[in-house]
């Protein structure tokens, strides 16, 4: 007695059966769809011969308008008692976002408005006249070059003063070693040289800070 080939189904065709039996489609593509729906490993169905009972179809899949219960064209079995490891994981549908009753602004209009607002907030950063921008840039470059020249001159003066102090210190050592000046005089002269050097550096630093 033919039996349903679905997983864990013991229904058999016969007069005492309470369900109807349906043969696998002769169309090769539909037959493969039925076999795939069964999820049986290494299972092969014979189109037009292998049977599947009505328990594995939805009520909407049947055409009961005539004396014989038939399946509608193109239906695929979908009701099975699969174990957990064969069941497909259902995707959880995300809840729809609540629709606000307030009218939403057009996205393009909102983007244009945001761009204009941003430009208005930061219009102090850019001058719309490129000629004014160039003049400001040239002025800034001139100021940088002027400061660089002053720094270079200041470094040159500092080097000259250091050499002068070194020369005077060397002369003072020679005078002291020859006994031409006393220790007290040598100390006074050294302090004078150092004080003169310090004052010169302060004057140069003050000149560099004065506005031109």
Secondary structure as the mmCIF struct_conf table of DSSP 4:
data_model
#
loop_
_struct_conf.conf_type_id
_struct_conf.id
_struct_conf.beg_label_comp_id
_struct_conf.beg_label_asym_id
_struct_conf.beg_label_seq_id
_struct_conf.end_label_comp_id
_struct_conf.end_label_asym_id
_struct_conf.end_label_seq_id
STRN STRN1 UNK A 3 UNK A 3
BEND BEND1 UNK A 6 UNK A 6
TURN_TY1_P TURN_TY1_P1 UNK A 7 UNK A 8
STRN STRN2 UNK A 12 UNK A 12
BEND BEND2 UNK A 14 UNK A 14
TURN_TY1_P TURN_TY1_P2 UNK A 15 UNK A 16
BEND BEND3 UNK A 18 UNK A 19
STRN STRN3 UNK A 21 UNK A 23
HELX_LH_PP_P HELX_LH_PP_P1 UNK A 24 UNK A 25
BEND BEND4 UNK A 26 UNK A 27
HELX_RH_AL_P HELX_RH_AL_P1 UNK A 28 UNK A 38
TURN_TY1_P TURN_TY1_P3 UNK A 39 UNK A 39
TURN_TY1_P TURN_TY1_P4 UNK A 41 UNK A 42
TURN_TY1_P TURN_TY1_P5 UNK A 47 UNK A 49
BEND BEND5 UNK A 50 UNK A 50
STRN STRN4 UNK A 51 UNK A 53
HELX_RH_3T_P HELX_RH_3T_P1 UNK A 54 UNK A 56
BEND BEND6 UNK A 57 UNK A 57
HELX_RH_3T_P HELX_RH_3T_P2 UNK A 59 UNK A 61
STRN STRN5 UNK A 62 UNK A 63
BEND BEND7 UNK A 65 UNK A 68
STRN STRN6 UNK A 70 UNK A 71
HELX_LH_PP_P HELX_LH_PP_P2 UNK A 72 UNK A 72
TURN_TY1_P TURN_TY1_P6 UNK A 73 UNK A 74
HELX_RH_3T_P HELX_RH_3T_P3 UNK A 84 UNK A 86
BEND BEND8 UNK A 87 UNK A 87
HELX_LH_PP_P HELX_LH_PP_P3 UNK A 88 UNK A 100
BEND BEND9 UNK A 101 UNK A 102
HELX_LH_PP_P HELX_LH_PP_P4 UNK A 103 UNK A 106
HELX_RH_AL_P HELX_RH_AL_P2 UNK A 107 UNK A 121
TURN_TY1_P TURN_TY1_P7 UNK A 122 UNK A 125
BEND BEND10 UNK A 128 UNK A 128
HELX_RH_AL_P HELX_RH_AL_P3 UNK A 130 UNK A 177
TURN_TY1_P TURN_TY1_P8 UNK A 178 UNK A 179
BEND BEND11 UNK A 180 UNK A 181
HELX_RH_AL_P HELX_RH_AL_P4 UNK A 183 UNK A 209
BEND BEND12 UNK A 210 UNK A 210
#
